């Protein structure tokens, strides 16, 4: 069962990636993962590791709390 925060993570990840003008493949290369893994996160099929969450935060210039839906800024 997925929590609302996990759903929010998927939505915010995709939104931020698109705002940055990055494809899934480009973001995957930055994170050293496959584009399919990025797709899994964006479709709420899997959750990333804490380490990857930190890398996402840096790559997308957003706080981990924002990505996780804990804050709205």
N, CA, C and O of each residue as an XYZ file, in Angstrom:
292
protein
N       0.837     -1.179      0.000
C       0.000      0.000      0.000
C       0.885      1.247      0.000
O       1.872      1.327      0.732
N       0.518      2.197     -0.821
C       1.293      3.420     -0.936
C       0.662      4.534     -0.121
O      -0.558      4.693     -0.095
N       1.502      5.288      0.533
C       1.013      6.417      1.316
C       0.854      7.625      0.408
O       1.370      7.648     -0.710
N       0.148      8.611      0.889
C      -0.030      9.828      0.103
C       1.307     10.514     -0.145
O       1.474     11.185     -1.164
N       2.262     10.358      0.769
C       3.582     10.964      0.570
C       4.328     10.298     -0.578
O       5.056     10.970     -1.309
N       4.161      8.999     -0.748
C       4.812      8.307     -1.856
C       4.205      8.746     -3.185
O       4.914      8.907     -4.178
N       2.909      8.935     -3.193
C       2.246      9.417     -4.399
C       2.704     10.831     -4.701
O       2.967     11.167     -5.856
N       2.801     11.657     -3.681
C       3.263     13.035     -3.844
C       4.694     13.048     -4.379
O       5.030     13.873     -5.228
N       5.537     12.138     -3.887
C       6.912     12.034     -4.369
C       6.927     11.787     -5.872
O       7.650     12.464     -6.602
N       6.148     10.838     -6.333
C       6.101     10.504     -7.759
C       5.680     11.723     -8.587
O       6.283     12.024     -9.617
N       4.651     12.407     -8.127
C       4.151     13.584     -8.845
C       5.189     14.697     -8.881
O       5.433     15.295     -9.929
N       5.792     14.970     -7.741
C       6.756     16.065     -7.661
C       8.033     15.763     -8.426
O       8.616     16.655     -9.043
N       8.464     14.530     -8.392
C       9.653     14.136     -9.147
C       9.448     14.416    -10.628
O      10.289     15.050    -11.266
N       8.344     13.952    -11.172
C       8.072     14.154    -12.598
C       7.940     15.638    -12.916
O       8.487     16.112    -13.911
N       7.230     16.358    -12.090
C       7.026     17.797    -12.302
C       8.357     18.549    -12.306
O       8.613     19.358    -13.198
N       9.187     18.287    -11.331
C      10.478     18.973    -11.239
C      11.406     18.591    -12.386
O      12.114     19.440    -12.927
N      11.403     17.326    -12.751
C      12.244     16.876    -13.867
C      11.851     17.618    -15.143
O      12.704     18.113    -15.880
N      10.540     17.683    -15.389
C      10.065     18.359    -16.588
C      10.355     19.857    -16.540
O      10.715     20.446    -17.558
N      10.205     20.479    -15.372
C      10.518     21.903    -15.227
C      11.980     22.191    -15.537
O      12.308     23.248    -16.077
N      12.853     21.258    -15.198
C      14.282     21.414    -15.473
C      14.612     21.090    -16.932
O      15.748     21.276    -17.366
N      13.632     20.610    -17.682
C      13.856     20.272    -19.081
C      14.665     19.013    -19.275
O      15.336     18.847    -20.294
N      14.606     18.122    -18.294
C      15.358     16.872    -18.358
C      14.469     15.717    -18.814
O      13.309     15.619    -18.414
N      15.015     14.862    -19.640
C      14.330     13.612    -19.968
C      14.617     12.611    -18.857
O      15.490     12.829    -18.017
N      13.886     11.531    -18.865
C      14.182     10.473    -17.886
C      15.594      9.960    -18.072
O      16.296      9.685    -17.099
N      16.008      9.832    -19.320
C      17.353      9.330    -19.617
C      18.425     10.278    -19.086
O      19.436      9.830    -18.545
N      18.210     11.580    -19.237
C      19.186     12.552    -18.748
C      19.288     12.521    -17.228
O      20.387     12.543    -16.673
N      18.134     12.469    -16.555
C      18.162     12.401    -15.097
C      18.797     11.093    -14.634
O      19.560     11.075    -13.669
N      18.483     10.012    -15.317
C      19.057      8.711    -14.969
C      20.577      8.743    -15.063
O      21.271      8.183    -14.214
N      21.087      9.396    -16.091
C      22.543      9.487    -16.257
C      23.167     10.261    -15.106
O      24.215      9.869    -14.593
N      22.534     11.359    -14.694
C      23.029     12.153    -13.566
C      23.094     11.301    -12.299
O      24.029     11.417    -11.507
N      22.084     10.442    -12.118
C      21.966      9.635    -10.893
C      22.660      8.283    -10.985
O      22.751      7.550    -10.001
N      23.151      7.959    -12.190
C      23.781      6.660    -12.430
C      22.815      5.493    -12.200
O      23.153      4.492    -11.568
N      21.594      5.662    -12.740
C      20.582      4.607    -12.725
C      20.034      4.481    -14.143
O      20.433      5.236    -15.030
N      19.137      3.547    -14.359
C      18.540      3.387    -15.678
C      17.330      4.318    -15.830
O      16.704      4.692    -14.838
N      17.008      4.687    -17.067
C      15.792      5.480    -17.286
C      14.544      4.745    -16.789
O      13.582      5.375    -16.349
N      14.563      3.433    -16.861
C      13.416      2.652    -16.376
C      13.230      2.837    -14.870
O      12.100      2.860    -14.382
N      14.331      2.967    -14.135
C      14.227      3.187    -12.695
C      13.562      4.535    -12.417
O      12.722      4.636    -11.523
N      13.927      5.558    -13.167
C      13.282      6.865    -13.012
C      11.792      6.725    -13.307
O      10.962      7.302    -12.605
N      11.454      5.965    -14.335
C      10.039      5.737    -14.670
C       9.324      5.025    -13.523
O       8.183      5.367    -13.210
N       9.958      4.058    -12.901
C       9.360      3.366    -11.751
C       9.034      4.355    -10.632
O       7.966      4.284    -10.025
N       9.946      5.262    -10.368
C       9.708      6.255     -9.313
C       8.572      7.188     -9.684
O       7.725      7.509     -8.850
N       8.555      7.626    -10.944
C       7.535      8.580    -11.389
C       6.138      7.969    -11.496
O       5.139      8.686    -11.438
N       6.069      6.679    -11.648
C       4.767      6.008    -11.726
C       4.402      5.328    -10.412
O       3.439      4.565    -10.332
N       5.185      5.620     -9.399
C       4.918      5.122     -8.045
C       4.974      3.601     -7.942
O       4.277      2.998     -7.127
N       5.808      2.992     -8.775
C       5.979      1.543     -8.714
C       7.073      1.141     -7.732
O       7.066      0.034     -7.193
N       8.003      2.048     -7.509
C       9.093      1.809     -6.562
C       9.468      3.117     -5.907
O       9.136      4.195     -6.398
N      10.169      3.008     -4.784
C      10.676      4.185     -4.080
C      12.188      4.132     -4.141
O      12.780      3.055     -4.071
N      12.804      5.268     -4.270
C      14.261      5.309     -4.342
C      14.869      5.171     -2.946
O      14.183      5.284     -1.931
N      16.156      4.927     -2.933
C      16.883      4.840     -1.667
C      17.083      6.232     -1.093
O      16.897      7.234     -1.783
N      17.458      6.282      0.157
C      17.744      7.559      0.811
C      18.898      8.260      0.093
O      18.858      9.472     -0.118
N      19.906      7.509     -0.275
C      21.048      8.100     -0.966
C      20.624      8.725     -2.293
O      21.068      9.818     -2.642
N      19.765      8.026     -3.025
C      19.285      8.545     -4.294
C      18.372      9.738     -4.085
O      18.381     10.671     -4.889
N      17.592      9.726     -3.032
C      16.734     10.861     -2.715
C      17.570     12.126     -2.524
O      17.188     13.203     -2.980
N      18.687     11.992     -1.862
C      19.585     13.133     -1.655
C      20.150     13.613     -2.991
O      20.217     14.816     -3.243
N      20.556     12.674     -3.845
C      21.059     13.049     -5.168
C      19.978     13.724     -6.003
O      20.251     14.696     -6.707
N      18.752     13.214     -5.925
C      17.625     13.842     -6.635
C      17.414     15.263     -6.146
O      17.202     16.181     -6.938
N      17.474     15.433     -4.849
C      17.297     16.747     -4.248
C      18.308     17.741     -4.807
O      17.965     18.877     -5.135
N      19.534     17.307     -4.910
C      20.592     18.181     -5.436
C      20.413     18.431     -6.930
O      20.546     19.564     -7.392
N      20.115     17.389     -7.674
C      19.974     17.510     -9.129
C      18.795     18.390     -9.518
O      18.855     19.113    -10.512
N      17.722     18.327     -8.732
C      16.511     19.068     -9.061
C      16.381     20.363     -8.271
O      15.402     21.095     -8.422
N      17.365     20.642     -7.433
C      17.376     21.856     -6.615
C      16.088     21.994     -5.791
O      15.434     23.037     -5.791
N      15.755     20.923     -5.102
C      14.560     20.897     -4.252
C      14.912     20.155     -2.969
O      15.746     19.250     -2.975
N      14.282     20.536     -1.885
C      14.566     19.856     -0.625
C      13.985     18.441     -0.636
O      13.031     18.149     -1.357
N      14.572     17.590      0.163
C      14.029     16.236      0.292
C      12.623     16.290      0.892
O      11.757     15.496      0.523
N      12.400     17.220      1.811
C      11.063     17.358      2.394
C      10.034     17.719      1.326
O       8.913     17.210      1.352
N      10.404     18.594      0.384
C       9.484     18.941     -0.700
C       9.217     17.729     -1.569
O       8.066     17.428     -1.884
N      10.284     17.024     -1.962
C      10.112     15.838     -2.806
C       9.210     14.794     -2.152
O       8.436     14.118     -2.830
N       9.314     14.670     -0.850
C       8.522     13.678     -0.121
C       7.121     14.168      0.253
O       6.337     13.421      0.839
N       6.811     15.408     -0.081
C       5.486     15.933      0.209
C       5.291     16.365      1.641
O       4.158     16.489      2.107
N       6.403     16.600      2.357
C       6.320     17.020      3.747
C       6.171     18.531      3.885
O       5.662     19.028      4.890
N       6.624     19.260      2.852
C       6.457     20.707      2.801
C       6.014     21.087      1.398
O       6.121     20.296      0.461
N       5.518     22.300      1.271
C       5.084     22.783     -0.044
C       6.038     23.817     -0.626
O       5.670     24.566     -1.530
N       7.255     23.857     -0.112
C       8.251     24.802     -0.644
C       9.612     24.176     -0.643
O      10.584     24.811     -1.053
